[in-house]
């Protein structure tokens, strides 16, 4: 979900499809909260990946709001946490560090019931990014080391997320 990667490619079809999806979500009456939250989170992630942060913000904020309205069920902890993490990462990218920090606190609280190692690694990376933005190099390096150790242990050395960590 790096806009620099998308910049090297023709994303016109992707932009058209995501614009239509966002317009459809915005035009229809609110649906079942969890389903709508999942869709808005996916659309928001695509907007982030093509560098359209204002559009991403609208979708990701609404996704988190819809998750807050949805009744909790056994299988939705990872999706709820992922939506908050996506918004926290966007807030970090926007330089809204206090909001990002508050969301990351909620993300780490939500990770207790989640077994997805990719989500855990992404959350630790985001916390390291926040530490870097706050000028705390020691916490940044400790976070990246932790994310890498978990990634290698739980995903394997060849997993794309681990390779991305090594490259950064």
URPEQUI-V707349 format. One record per backbone hydrogen bond with DSSP energy under -1.0 kcal/mol. CO is the residue of the C=O (numbers start at 1). NH is the residue of the N-H. E is the energy in kcal/mol with one decimal. If there is no record, write none. Layout:
co->(CO/CO)
nh->(NH/NH)
e->(E/E)
This chain:
co->(2/2/3/6/11/12/13/14/15/16/17/18/19/20/21/22/23/24/32/33/34/35/36/37/38/39/40/41/42/43/44/45/46/47/48/51/52/53/54/55/56/57/58/59/60/61/62/63/64/65/66/73/76/77/78/79/80/81/82/83/84/85/86/87/88/89/90/91/92/95/96/97/98/99/100/101/102/103/104/105/106/107/110/111/116/117/118/119/120/121/122/123/124/125/126/127/128/129/130/131/132/135/136/137/138/139/140/141/142/143/144/145/146/147/148/149/150/151/151/156/159/160/161/162/163/164)
nh->(5/6/7/9/15/16/17/18/19/20/21/22/23/24/25/26/27/28/36/37/38/39/40/41/42/43/44/45/46/47/48/49/50/52/51/53/56/57/58/59/60/61/62/63/64/65/66/67/68/69/70/76/80/81/82/83/84/85/86/87/88/89/90/91/92/93/94/96/95/97/100/101/102/103/104/105/106/107/108/109/110/111/113/114/120/121/122/123/124/125/126/127/128/129/130/131/132/133/134/136/135/137/140/141/142/143/144/145/146/147/148/149/150/151/152/153/154/155/156/159/163/164/165/166/167/168)
e->(-1.0/-1.6/-1.8/-1.9/-3.1/-2.3/-2.6/-2.8/-2.3/-2.2/-2.4/-2.6/-2.5/-2.4/-2.5/-2.4/-1.8/-1.8/-2.5/-2.6/-2.3/-2.1/-2.7/-2.2/-2.2/-2.6/-2.7/-2.4/-1.9/-2.4/-2.3/-2.3/-1.3/-2.8/-1.9/-1.2/-2.3/-2.9/-1.8/-1.7/-3.2/-2.8/-1.7/-2.2/-2.3/-2.3/-2.7/-2.4/-2.0/-1.2/-1.3/-1.3/-2.6/-2.4/-2.8/-2.1/-1.8/-2.5/-2.8/-2.0/-2.7/-2.7/-1.9/-2.7/-2.1/-2.4/-2.2/-2.8/-1.3/-1.4/-2.3/-2.7/-2.2/-2.3/-2.6/-2.0/-1.5/-2.4/-2.7/-1.8/-2.2/-1.6/-1.1/-2.0/-1.9/-2.8/-2.6/-2.3/-2.3/-2.5/-2.4/-2.3/-2.2/-2.4/-2.3/-2.2/-2.3/-2.3/-1.6/-3.0/-1.8/-1.1/-2.0/-2.8/-2.5/-2.4/-2.5/-2.5/-2.4/-2.8/-2.5/-2.5/-2.6/-2.6/-2.9/-2.4/-3.1/-2.6/-1.3/-1.4/-2.6/-2.3/-1.9/-2.5/-2.2/-1.4)
